[in-house]
Amino acid sequence: MVDSGPGLRSGATPLAVRMRPTSLDEVAGQRHLLTPGSPLVALASDRSGESGSVSVILWGPPGTGKTTLAQAIARSSGRKFVELSAVTAGVRDVRQVMEEARASRDLYGLSTVLFLDEIHRFTKAQQDALLPGVENGWVILVAATTENPSFSVISPLLSRSLLLTLELLTDDDLGVLVDRAVDDPRGLAGRVRLEPEARAAIIRLASGDARRALTALEAAAVAASQTATEGADEATDAATPVITADVVARAVDRALLRYDRNGDEHYDVISAFIKSVRGSDVDAALHYLARMIEAGEDPRFIARRIIVLASEDIGMADPTALGVAVAAADAVQYIGMPEGRIPLAQAVVHLATAPKSNAAYLGIDQAIADVRAGKAGPVPKHLRDAHYPGAKRLGHGKGYVYPHDDPIGVVAQEYLPDSLRGAMYYEPTEHGNEREVSARLAKLRRIVRGGR
């Protein structure tokens, strides 16, 4: 029979907890925060307390190592470590920690690291209770949040803390974590074999989240062990359980998409997404959006493409499209995933169902082409800056007609260089809002160009 071992039993401490680094050296990712002399490194390496009690707020998506960093700091520095969750802790709990921390400092010279998870869930009154301990150095606060601290943390606490931003883990970072968990005695201790395709699938499903990667690995290891046990002869030992891509798919109850964020599938899917929005097929657009989200595509990449689509393919046919796209990008940055899928979907539906026009896009490209072809020409003298000494003597600004002095706010005046007189770059369509723009533009050009 297969010995599943303590690392494979579903009742054991979760793999993600067992594999938590015991020092900053074991932390995968967040290299920008762990350079020599950085605040976190100084905090972790100072056992004397001479570096002071600089509190920090760690802001980043789930699974990027906020709890890990806090615990590694406490263990590396030899400080007392206390963990509270804003979900369950109240003002009384905070005050009790402060009193105990002050006593530890005064009686034993031992400083306390207070790790407060999800600080954004604390009310203003609860956050106020942290201030005396932070200000007087009774505790070194390491607070974690997935929401923008500028909106979720009170200003006095922000001003007394360093704000450090964590980033999603790279595929290489996740690979290090997965490989370590397979071999490490704290993890699966080499009791399973992880196939390359399964490893890639776990990394892809994790989407930069270390906890998600280790949870998927653990579920797949249990599933592989059970499969090996059921297929073994009771009188013999089964071979080492093998985690395949199919096992991963069954374990996480999720179809594995062929999708390499740096390969052909990445470009094919984003191309199909763009063309579906441009072609006004909202259902296809949502399908390809879902494929990118499920495959772990960077939501910021998706948001950037949506912004470009709003101007390139919709433009003035629906001027609100760009605002919707930018708002969706801001929302994704603010709330993160998976909730970020909702504003992304709203923007995609808006863009796919909007009237389409690439007139603004074609207009700027034609204007650039003329400039590159040498058709720039000197700026007409009446449009030149007349504010510097001697400018008027050169005729700069002479003859310029101020449009606001005209009853209708538009005057006959040449704005283009002589070499480009009569050039028309923006040609609005009859789609959506551009129908009205087209009629107005025709009147404007007749007035500005003197009836030409």
C-alpha positions as CSV (number, residue, x, y, z in Angstrom):
1,M,0.0,0.0,0.0
2,V,1.1,3.6,-0.6
3,D,2.2,5.4,2.5
4,S,0.6,8.8,2.1
5,G,2.7,10.1,5.0
6,P,2.0,13.2,7.1
7,G,2.6,15.5,4.2
8,L,-0.2,14.0,2.1
9,R,-3.0,13.5,4.6
10,S,-5.8,15.9,4.2
11,G,-6.1,16.3,7.9
12,A,-2.5,17.6,8.3
13,T,-1.6,21.3,8.7
14,P,-2.1,22.9,5.3
15,L,1.0,22.8,3.1
16,A,1.0,26.5,2.7
17,V,1.4,26.9,6.4
18,R,4.0,24.2,6.8
19,M,6.1,25.8,4.0
20,R,6.1,29.3,5.5
21,P,9.7,30.6,5.4
22,T,11.5,30.8,8.7
23,S,13.8,33.6,7.6
24,L,13.8,36.3,4.9
25,D,16.4,34.3,3.0
26,E,13.7,31.7,2.2
27,V,11.2,34.2,0.9
28,A,10.4,33.9,-2.8
29,G,9.7,37.1,-4.6
30,Q,9.5,40.6,-3.4
31,R,13.2,41.2,-4.1
32,H,12.6,44.9,-4.4
33,L,11.7,44.9,-0.6
34,L,14.6,42.7,0.5
35,T,17.7,44.4,-0.8
36,P,20.5,44.9,1.8
37,G,19.7,47.8,4.1
38,S,16.0,47.9,3.2
39,P,13.6,48.6,6.1
40,L,12.4,44.9,6.2
41,V,15.9,43.5,6.2
42,A,17.0,46.0,8.9
43,L,14.0,45.1,11.0
44,A,14.7,41.4,10.7
45,S,18.4,41.6,11.4
46,D,18.4,43.9,14.3
47,R,18.2,42.0,17.6
48,S,19.2,44.9,19.8
49,G,16.3,47.1,18.9
50,E,18.8,49.9,17.9
51,S,17.0,50.4,14.6
52,G,14.0,51.7,16.5
53,S,10.5,50.5,16.1
54,V,9.6,51.4,12.5
55,S,6.1,50.1,11.8
56,V,5.2,49.0,8.3
57,I,2.1,48.5,6.2
58,L,2.3,45.8,3.6
59,W,0.0,46.4,0.7
60,G,-0.5,43.8,-2.0
61,P,-2.7,41.1,-3.5
62,P,-3.6,37.9,-1.6
63,G,-0.8,35.3,-1.5
64,T,2.1,37.6,-2.1
65,G,3.7,37.0,1.3
66,K,2.4,39.6,3.7
67,T,2.0,37.1,6.6
68,T,5.2,35.3,5.6
69,L,7.3,38.5,5.8
70,A,5.8,39.5,9.2
71,Q,6.6,36.1,10.7
72,A,10.1,35.9,9.1
73,I,10.9,39.3,10.6
74,A,9.8,38.2,14.1
75,R,11.7,34.9,13.9
76,S,14.8,36.4,12.4
77,S,15.0,39.2,14.9
78,G,14.1,37.1,18.0
79,R,11.2,39.4,18.8
80,K,8.0,38.4,20.4
81,F,5.4,37.8,17.7
82,V,1.7,38.4,18.2
83,E,-0.9,37.9,15.4
84,L,-4.3,39.4,15.2
85,S,-6.9,39.4,12.5
86,A,-9.1,42.4,11.9
87,V,-11.9,40.1,11.1
88,T,-12.1,38.7,14.7
89,A,-10.2,41.2,16.9
90,G,-11.7,44.2,18.6
91,V,-10.4,47.2,20.5
92,R,-10.2,45.2,23.7
93,D,-7.8,42.7,22.0
94,V,-5.7,45.5,20.6
95,R,-5.4,47.2,24.0
96,Q,-4.5,43.9,25.7
97,V,-1.7,43.3,23.2
98,M,-0.4,46.8,23.8
99,E,-0.3,46.3,27.6
100,E,1.5,43.0,27.3
101,A,3.9,44.5,24.8
102,R,4.7,47.4,27.1
103,A,5.3,45.0,30.0
104,S,7.6,42.8,27.9
105,R,9.6,45.8,26.9
106,D,9.9,47.2,30.4
107,L,10.4,44.0,32.3
108,Y,12.4,41.9,29.9
109,G,13.7,44.3,27.2
110,L,11.8,42.3,24.6
111,S,10.1,44.1,21.8
112,T,6.9,42.8,20.2
113,V,5.9,42.5,16.5
114,L,2.2,42.8,16.2
115,F,1.0,41.4,12.9
116,L,-2.5,42.7,12.0
117,D,-4.0,41.0,9.0
118,E,-6.6,42.8,6.9
119,I,-6.2,46.1,8.7
120,H,-8.6,47.7,6.2
121,R,-11.4,45.9,8.0
122,F,-10.7,47.8,11.2
123,T,-13.0,50.8,11.9
124,K,-11.5,54.2,12.6
125,A,-12.0,53.7,16.4
126,Q,-10.2,50.3,16.2
127,Q,-7.3,51.8,14.3
128,D,-7.1,54.7,16.7
129,A,-6.5,52.1,19.5
130,L,-3.2,51.1,17.7
131,L,-1.8,54.7,17.8
132,P,-0.4,54.8,21.4
133,G,1.5,51.5,21.0
134,V,2.9,52.5,17.6
135,E,3.8,56.1,18.6
136,N,5.5,55.0,21.9
137,G,7.2,52.1,20.4
138,W,5.5,49.4,22.5
139,V,4.9,47.4,19.4
140,I,6.3,47.2,15.9
141,L,3.2,47.1,13.8
142,V,3.3,45.1,10.7
143,A,-0.1,45.5,9.1
144,A,-1.3,43.8,6.0
145,T,-4.0,44.9,3.5
146,T,-5.2,44.1,0.1
147,E,-6.9,47.5,-0.3
148,N,-5.3,50.9,-1.0
149,P,-4.1,52.1,2.5
150,S,-4.7,55.7,1.4
151,F,-8.4,55.0,1.6
152,S,-8.6,52.3,4.2
153,V,-6.0,53.3,6.9
154,I,-6.3,56.4,9.0
155,S,-3.8,59.2,8.3
156,P,-2.2,59.3,11.7
157,L,-1.3,55.6,11.4
158,L,-0.1,56.0,7.8
159,S,2.2,58.9,8.8
160,R,3.8,56.8,11.5
161,S,4.4,53.8,9.3
162,L,6.3,52.9,6.1
163,L,4.1,51.8,3.2
164,L,5.6,48.9,1.3
165,T,3.9,47.6,-1.8
166,L,4.1,43.9,-2.6
167,E,3.9,42.5,-6.2
168,L,2.3,39.4,-7.6
169,L,4.9,36.6,-7.6
170,T,6.4,35.8,-11.0
171,D,6.2,32.3,-12.5
172,D,9.8,31.8,-11.6
173,D,9.1,32.7,-8.0
174,L,6.1,30.2,-7.9
175,G,8.3,27.6,-9.5
176,V,10.8,27.9,-6.6
177,L,8.0,27.5,-4.1
178,V,6.4,24.5,-5.8
179,D,9.7,22.7,-6.2
180,R,10.7,23.4,-2.6
181,A,7.3,22.1,-1.3
182,V,7.7,18.8,-3.3
183,D,11.1,18.0,-1.8
184,D,11.2,19.7,1.6
185,P,10.7,17.5,4.7
186,R,8.2,20.1,5.9
187,G,6.2,19.7,2.7
188,L,5.7,16.6,0.6
189,A,9.2,15.2,1.4
190,G,9.7,13.7,-2.1
191,R,6.7,11.3,-1.7
192,V,5.2,12.4,-5.0
193,R,6.6,13.0,-8.5
194,L,5.5,16.2,-10.2
195,E,5.4,16.1,-14.0
196,P,6.5,19.3,-15.8
197,E,3.1,19.9,-17.4
198,A,1.4,19.6,-14.0
199,R,4.0,22.0,-12.5
200,A,3.3,24.5,-15.3
201,A,-0.5,24.1,-14.8
202,I,-0.2,24.7,-11.0
203,I,1.9,27.9,-11.6
204,R,-0.6,29.1,-14.3
205,L,-3.6,28.5,-12.0
206,A,-1.9,30.3,-9.1
207,S,-1.8,33.6,-11.1
208,G,1.0,35.0,-8.8
209,D,-0.6,33.8,-5.6
210,A,1.8,31.6,-3.5
211,R,-1.0,30.2,-1.3
212,R,-3.1,29.2,-4.2
213,A,-0.1,27.4,-5.8
214,L,0.6,25.4,-2.7
215,T,-3.0,24.6,-2.0
216,A,-3.4,23.3,-5.6
217,L,-0.2,21.3,-5.2
218,E,-1.4,19.7,-2.0
219,A,-4.8,18.8,-3.4
220,A,-3.2,17.3,-6.4
221,A,-0.7,15.3,-4.2
222,V,-3.6,13.9,-2.2
223,A,-5.5,13.0,-5.4
224,A,-2.4,11.3,-6.9
225,S,-1.8,9.4,-3.7
226,Q,-5.4,8.1,-3.6
227,T,-5.2,7.1,-7.3
228,A,-2.0,5.2,-6.7
229,T,-3.4,3.5,-3.6
230,E,-6.6,2.3,-5.4
231,G,-4.6,0.9,-8.3
232,A,-2.1,-0.9,-6.1
233,D,-2.1,-4.6,-5.3
234,E,-2.7,-5.0,-1.6
235,A,0.2,-7.4,-1.3
236,T,2.7,-5.0,-3.0
237,D,3.7,-1.4,-2.6
238,A,2.6,0.9,-5.3
239,A,5.0,3.2,-7.2
240,T,5.5,6.8,-6.2
241,P,2.3,8.8,-6.8
242,V,2.6,10.9,-9.9
243,I,1.0,14.3,-10.3
244,T,0.0,14.8,-13.9
245,A,-1.8,17.7,-15.5
246,D,-5.0,15.6,-15.5
247,V,-4.6,15.0,-11.7
248,V,-4.3,18.7,-11.2
249,A,-7.4,19.4,-13.2
250,R,-9.4,16.9,-11.2
251,A,-8.0,18.0,-7.9
252,V,-8.9,21.7,-8.4
253,D,-12.1,20.9,-10.3
254,R,-11.0,23.2,-13.1
255,A,-10.3,22.7,-16.8
256,L,-6.7,23.4,-17.6
257,L,-6.5,25.8,-20.5
258,R,-3.6,25.7,-23.0
259,Y,-2.2,29.2,-22.4
260,D,1.4,30.3,-22.2
261,R,1.5,33.9,-21.1
262,N,4.6,34.3,-23.3
263,G,3.6,32.1,-26.1
264,D,1.4,31.7,-29.2
265,E,-1.8,31.1,-27.2
266,H,-1.4,34.4,-25.4
267,Y,-1.2,36.3,-28.6
268,D,-4.0,34.3,-30.3
269,V,-6.5,34.8,-27.5
270,I,-5.8,38.5,-27.1
271,S,-6.1,38.9,-30.8
272,A,-9.4,37.1,-30.9
273,F,-10.6,39.3,-27.9
274,I,-9.7,42.5,-29.7
275,K,-11.3,41.5,-32.9
276,S,-14.5,40.3,-31.1
277,V,-14.9,43.7,-29.4
278,R,-14.2,45.5,-32.7
279,G,-16.7,43.3,-34.4
280,S,-19.4,44.0,-31.8
281,D,-19.7,40.3,-30.8
282,V,-20.2,40.8,-27.0
283,D,-20.6,37.1,-26.3
284,A,-17.3,36.2,-28.0
285,A,-15.6,39.1,-26.3
286,L,-16.7,37.8,-22.9
287,H,-15.6,34.3,-23.8
288,Y,-12.1,35.4,-24.6
289,L,-12.0,37.7,-21.5
290,A,-13.0,34.6,-19.4
291,R,-10.2,32.5,-21.0
292,M,-7.6,35.1,-20.2
293,I,-8.8,35.5,-16.6
294,E,-9.0,31.7,-16.0
295,A,-5.5,31.2,-17.5
296,G,-4.1,33.8,-15.1
297,E,-3.4,36.6,-17.5
298,D,-2.2,39.8,-15.9
299,P,-5.4,41.8,-15.4
300,R,-3.4,45.0,-16.0
301,F,-2.5,43.8,-19.4
302,I,-6.2,43.1,-20.2
303,A,-7.1,46.6,-18.9
304,R,-4.5,48.3,-21.0
305,R,-5.8,46.5,-24.1
306,I,-9.3,47.6,-23.3
307,I,-8.2,51.3,-23.0
308,V,-6.5,51.1,-26.4
309,L,-9.7,49.5,-27.9
310,A,-11.8,52.3,-26.5
311,S,-9.9,54.9,-28.5
312,E,-8.8,52.9,-31.5
313,D,-12.0,51.2,-32.4
314,I,-14.7,53.3,-30.8
315,G,-13.3,56.8,-30.4
316,M,-15.8,59.6,-30.9
317,A,-18.6,57.3,-31.9
318,D,-19.0,56.9,-28.1
319,P,-16.8,59.3,-26.2
320,T,-17.7,57.7,-22.9
321,A,-16.0,54.5,-23.9
322,L,-12.5,55.7,-22.9
323,G,-13.7,56.9,-19.5
324,V,-15.3,53.5,-18.9
325,A,-12.1,51.7,-19.9
326,V,-9.9,53.9,-17.7
327,A,-12.3,53.5,-14.8
328,A,-12.2,49.7,-15.2
329,A,-8.4,49.7,-15.2
330,D,-8.4,51.9,-12.0
331,A,-10.9,49.5,-10.4
332,V,-8.8,46.5,-11.1
333,Q,-5.8,48.2,-9.6
334,Y,-7.8,49.2,-6.6
335,I,-9.7,46.0,-5.7
336,G,-7.5,43.3,-7.4
337,M,-8.7,39.9,-8.6
338,P,-11.0,38.0,-8.6
339,E,-13.4,40.9,-8.0
340,G,-11.6,42.8,-10.8
341,R,-13.3,40.6,-13.4
342,I,-16.5,42.5,-12.8
343,P,-15.5,46.0,-13.9
344,L,-13.4,44.4,-16.7
345,A,-16.6,42.6,-17.9
346,Q,-18.6,45.8,-17.7
347,A,-16.1,47.7,-19.8
348,V,-16.0,44.9,-22.4
349,V,-19.8,44.8,-22.7
350,H,-19.8,48.6,-23.0
351,L,-17.1,48.6,-25.7
352,A,-18.5,45.6,-27.7
353,T,-22.0,47.0,-27.9
354,A,-20.9,50.6,-28.6
355,P,-21.0,52.1,-32.1
356,K,-17.5,51.9,-33.7
357,S,-15.2,54.4,-35.3
358,N,-11.5,54.4,-36.0
359,A,-11.6,58.0,-37.4
360,A,-9.5,59.5,-34.6
361,Y,-7.0,56.7,-34.8
362,L,-6.7,57.1,-38.6
363,G,-6.5,60.9,-38.2
364,I,-3.5,60.9,-35.9
365,D,-1.7,58.3,-38.0
366,Q,-2.2,60.4,-41.1
367,A,-1.0,63.5,-39.4
368,I,2.1,61.7,-38.1
369,A,2.8,60.4,-41.6
370,D,2.7,63.9,-43.0
371,V,5.1,65.2,-40.3
372,R,7.5,62.3,-41.0
373,A,7.3,63.1,-44.8
374,G,8.5,66.6,-44.1
375,K,5.2,68.4,-44.5
376,A,5.5,70.2,-41.2
377,G,6.3,73.8,-42.4
378,P,6.8,76.8,-40.2
379,V,4.1,77.8,-37.8
380,P,2.0,80.7,-39.2
381,K,3.3,84.0,-37.7
382,H,-0.1,85.0,-36.2
383,L,-0.1,81.8,-34.2
384,R,3.4,82.2,-32.8
385,D,4.2,83.1,-29.2
386,A,4.3,86.9,-28.9
387,H,5.1,87.1,-25.2
388,Y,8.9,87.1,-25.2
389,P,10.9,90.4,-25.9
390,G,11.2,91.3,-29.5
391,A,8.5,88.8,-30.7
392,K,6.1,91.4,-31.8
393,R,8.8,93.2,-33.8
394,L,9.2,90.0,-35.7
395,G,5.4,89.9,-36.4
396,H,4.6,87.1,-34.0
397,G,1.0,87.2,-33.0
398,K,0.1,89.9,-35.5
399,G,-3.3,89.4,-37.0
400,Y,-4.4,86.7,-34.6
401,V,-8.1,86.7,-34.0
402,Y,-9.3,85.7,-30.5
403,P,-12.2,83.3,-31.1
404,H,-13.9,84.2,-27.7
405,D,-14.4,87.8,-28.9
406,D,-16.7,86.5,-31.7
407,P,-20.4,86.0,-30.9
408,I,-20.3,82.4,-32.1
409,G,-16.9,81.6,-30.7
410,V,-15.5,80.5,-34.1
411,V,-13.6,82.7,-36.6
412,A,-12.1,82.4,-40.1
413,Q,-8.4,81.9,-39.5
414,E,-5.6,79.8,-40.9
415,Y,-4.2,77.4,-38.3
416,L,-2.2,74.9,-40.4
417,P,1.2,75.6,-42.0
418,D,1.0,76.9,-45.5
419,S,2.2,73.6,-46.9
420,L,-0.8,71.8,-45.4
421,R,-3.6,74.2,-46.2
422,G,-6.8,72.3,-46.6
423,A,-5.5,69.1,-45.1
424,M,-8.2,67.1,-43.3
425,Y,-7.1,64.3,-41.0
426,Y,-10.2,63.6,-39.0
427,E,-13.1,62.2,-41.1
428,P,-15.9,61.2,-38.7
429,T,-18.2,58.4,-39.6
430,E,-22.0,58.3,-39.4
431,H,-21.9,55.9,-36.4
432,G,-23.2,56.8,-33.0
433,N,-22.1,60.2,-31.6
434,E,-20.0,60.9,-34.7
435,R,-23.1,61.5,-36.7
436,E,-23.6,64.7,-34.7
437,V,-19.9,65.5,-34.7
438,S,-19.8,65.1,-38.5
439,A,-22.5,67.7,-39.0
440,R,-20.9,70.1,-36.5
441,L,-17.4,69.6,-38.0
442,A,-18.6,70.5,-41.5
443,K,-20.0,73.8,-40.2
444,L,-16.8,74.5,-38.2
445,R,-14.5,73.9,-41.2
446,R,-16.6,76.1,-43.5
447,I,-16.3,79.0,-41.0
448,V,-12.6,78.5,-40.0
449,R,-11.5,78.0,-43.6
450,G,-13.5,80.9,-44.9
451,G,-16.0,78.9,-46.9
452,R,-13.4,76.6,-48.6
